[in-house]
């Protein structure tokens, strides 16, 4: 059976890009006759805002979405908060470490930037140059509390994305040995999301193209953990009218902003669907997710990487 998921981080109000991912993920799961799972990615606890999880779930329900499993409804694959699943991430690290695939690293970001041969345009900074590769998980002589890095093999990772086609990446050359657990003992997003997707039986990961760069790393981690990765499906990323990335601080960019401005949930759904190309000329300006499901054609999402949001 198809199992999809939406996994927000309770660090701020849901912006329209996140709402688009939730809507598309819900549409695909319902069209496939499968399950839609809501998982809260609160692993980076210092950034979590109290009460934000409840507000995000309320906004999603206001939009007209529901889910079959989640922190508020339960389910057979819980818990559904990453902060309650840390033992699973440690178990995965222990498995990888037992096969010599991890090592401790105490390099700071500034040190990595100084010795990196080429800057990386992503949010995670330049490619890790392998400074600590000769070290092990038993070393104790550290300048600072060390992170755990994955020993990335020098081979190509290829996957077929539902909407973006063939994705091929040499992770060792593009990113290098990436972090699985930070020096402050916070598990990295790349590890936690893979462990959770595998443990929860997720068959397809639906999300925006802003996360397309993570797909190869996550597929590689699945393989190293001895499992087949889920299918990946990256829809167009919702951007501001000027083409810049949506910022939560920008007026009208969040569901909470839209609600505060008096927008109806149907109008927001119609706007998101039109931006993504799911509604054509003459389409209604207000529609519920269930009404949209009747005419939903996932093929309309193929090949598009950017979609401009209509912000009230």
C-alpha positions, 0 to 999 in steps of 0.5 A: 500500500502507498504510504506518503508523509508530510514532516514539518519542523515546528520552528515557525509558522507554515509558509506557503511552500510547506503548505504546497508540499502538504497539499501535494503529498495529501493529493498523491496519497489519496489518489493512490488510495494509500495512507498519509502520515504526519511526522513532526521533525523537532529533532533540533530542539534548540530551534523548536518554538513552544506551541508551534506544533499545535498551531501548524496542525491547526493550520493544516486542518484549516486548509482542509487536510487530514492524516491517517497517522500522526502525533495527535491521532497515533498509529502503528509506527509511532512515536511521530515526533523525532525528539522521541525517536533518538534511540533509533538514530543512535542505533543506525549510527552504531550499525554504520560504525560497526562496519567502519563507515563513520568517524569522529570529526572536530572541525569547525565550519570556519576551519572547513571553509578555509581548507575547502577547495571549492565553495558549495552553494548549498546551505550546508556550506562547502564540501567537507575536505576529509580532514578527520578521515584518518580518525576513528570512533575511539579517538579521544584527543579533541579540540571540541566535542566531535560530530559523527561523519559518514564515510561516503563511498566514492561512487555515483548515486542514481535515482529516478524522481517522479517529476524531475527525472533521472538524478545522478550525483557523486556525493563524495565529490559534491558534498563529501563525508556529511554529518550524522550527529552534530557535536552538540549531540543533535542528530542530523536531518539527513540521518533522522529523515532516512531512519524514520522513512524506513521505519515508517514504511514510507513508499514515496517522499513528496516535497519541494525542489528545494530539497532535491539536493538531499535525495542522493544523500538519503538514497545512499544512506538507505543503501548503506543501512541495507534498505531500498530507498522510497521513491522521490517526487519533487514538485516545483518550489513555491517562490515569491513574486520577485522570484526569491525564496519565500521567507516566513518573515515576509508579509502574507507568506504563511498560512497564519498570515493568510488566515489573519488577512481573512483569506478562506482556506478554499482561496488558499488551496486554489492559489497554491494549485494554480501556482503549481499548474494543477488548475487551468484557465477558468478554474474556480478561485476557491476549492477544497482539497477533496474537490481538487482531488477529483481532477488531480493529475500528478503528471502536471507537476512533471519537469517544473522546478519553480512556481510563483506564489500568489500572496494576498 
